[in-house]
Amino acid sequence: MSDPSPFAEFIDRIRAGDGAAAEELVRKYEPLIRRAVRLRLEDGRLGRLFDSMDICQSVLKSFFVRTAAGQYDLADPAELVRLLVTMTRNKLASEARRQHRQRRDQRREAGDPAALEGVAEQDPSPSRVAADRDLLAEVHRRPDGEERELAELRARGLTWEEVAARVGGTAQARRVQLARALDRVARELDIDEGAGG
C-alpha cells in the first residue's frame, strides 16, 4: 500500500479533530465559500437578512461534523472545492426556502438594524466545531447499532468497500445508509438540512 498523499493526510487530520488542520481549511476555503454565497445572493432582500458569513459558518460546521463521521471521500483539493460549493448552494437554497416559508416582511426587518444584530456570529472560527468533542460525540452517539458502526469504521479511515466487506451489503448501500443517518442526526441537532449539507 502506498503512502497517503499530503491531501489525504490533511483530511485525516480534520476527521480526527485536529484544530490546526481545521484552521488551515478555514483560512484556505472560507473566502471561496463566502464568494460563492455573494455570487448567488441574487435577491437583495435575502442579502439584507443574512450575510455570507452566516452561510459560511453553517457550511463549515456541517463539513466538520460530517467529515468527522466519515461521510466524505475526498481525493484532492478540487473535490473539496466542489463539495464546499455544492454545500454552499444547498445551504443558501435552504435558507431562501425558510425565509419564504416564514413569509417575512423583509423590508421591515431590513430597516431595523437591531433585527440583524447577532445574525452573524462575530467569532469567525468555525474550526472550534472540529474541536468540539461534545458535538462530535453526540453525532457518534445518536445513530444506533449498525449506523454507529458505519460511522466508526469510516472515521477510522476505512473505504466504503472495506466497510461493506466488514458489515455486508454494497459500498453504495452503506454510503447511503450513513448519509441518511447523518441527515437525521443533523436535523435533530439543527446542524443543517438535506444530504451533503
N, C-alpha and C positions, 0 to 999 in steps of 0.2 A: 504494500500500500504506500502511495507517495505521500510526502509531507503536505499538510494542508496549505493552501495559499494564504498570503497575508490577509486577504479579504475574508476568507473562511474563518481564520483565527479571530479577526475583528468581530465578526458576527457571533462566534462562540463566546467571546468576552462579553458582548452585550447580552446574550442569552443567559450568561452566568451572573448578570447583575453588576458587572464591572463599571463603576462610576466614571472612571477616566474614559472608557470606550463610549459610554453614553454621552458624556460631554463632547467628545470628538464628533460623534454623529450629529448632535445638535448643532455644533459650530459649523459643520460642513453642509448640512442639509436643511437647517431651519430657513435660511434665505430662499432656497428653492421652493419650499412649501409655501412660504408667505407670498412669494411672487405668483405661484400658481393660484392662490386664493384671490389675490388682487386682480389677476387677469380674468378670473371667472365671476367677479362681482359686477355683473352687468347691470343689475338692478341697484341703482344708487341708494334706494331706500333701505335695502338689506345692509349695505355698507355702513349705514348710519346706526344700525342696531348692533353690529358686532364687527370687529376688525380681523385682519389676517392672523393676529396672534391668538385669538380665540380658537380658530380652526386649527392653527398650527399646534397648539398645545394639546388639543384633542387628538390630532393625528399621531403626535409623538407618544402620547400616553397609550393609545391603542397599540401602536407599533411595539413599544417596550413590553407591554403585558403579553401580547400575542407572540412576540419573539421569545420571551422567557418560557412560554408554554410550548414552544417548538412548532408553531403553526407554519412558519415560513421557511422555504428552501431558497436561499439566495446565492447564486453562483458568482455574481460580480456586481460592481457598483452600478452598472447600467440597470440591472434588475431591481436594485434597491431604489433607484430613482423612479423607475416605472411604478413600483409598488407605492411609494410615497405620494406620487402624483395622483394615482388612482384612488388612494385613500383620501386624499385631499378633495378630489372631485366628489367622492361619495359623502364625505362629511359636510361639504358645502351644500350639496343637494338635500341632504337630510335636514340641515338647519333651515334651508329655504322652505322645505315642506312643513317643518314645525312652525315656522313663523306664519305660513299661510293658514295652517290648521287653526292657529290661535286667533286668526283674523285680527291681528293687532293693527291699531291705528298708528302706523309708523311715523306719520307726520307729528303726532302728539308726542310720541316717545323720543323722536329725534330732536324735538325742540326743547326737551327738558334735559339739561346736562346731568342732573342728578340721576336720571334714569340710566345713564350709561356708566356711572361710577361702579367700579368693581366688575364690569363685564369682562374685561381682560385682566388677568392676574398681572400684577406688577413684577412678580418674580419670574424671569424668563428661563428658569432652569427645570424643564421637564425631565432632565436626567435624574432628578430626585425620584421620579416614578420608578426608574430602573432599580434604584437602591432601596425602594420602599418594600422591604421584605414582607410587611403585613399584607399589602395588596397582592403581591405575588403569591404569598401563602394562601390567601383567600381564593385566588384563581385556581390554585392547585387543589385546594380543599373541596371546593363546591362540586366539581364533577365527581361522580361516584363510580366505583368499580372499574370497569373497562375503560371509561373515558379518562379517569385519573391515570391509569396505567399508560394509555397512549400519550398523555401529556408528559409523564415522567420519562418515557422512553425517548420522545422527541427532544425533551430538554437535555437529555444526556448526549444528544447528537446523532442518534440513530437515523438512518434514512427511512423513508416510508416503506421501501422494500424490506428492510431489516425489521421494522416494526411489524409488518404484515407476516413475515416469516415467524416471528415470535408469538403473535396473538391470533394468527389466522386471518383469512379473508384476503382481499386485494389491497395493494397500496392505495389506490384511489378511494376505495370504500373507507379505509381507516382515516385517510386525509379528510374526507367529507364528514365522517363521524366526529373528529376532533374539532373541525371548523364549526359544526352545529353546536357542539358543547360549549365552545368558547363564545359563540354568539349569544347563547342562552345566559351564560355567566356574565357577559358584558352587559346585557340588558338588565340583569338582576342588580349589578353593581353600578348601573348607569354610566358605564365607560363609553359605550358607543352603540351605534345601530348598524346592523347589516354585516354581511360577511366581508371580511377583509377591511373592516374599519370604516 
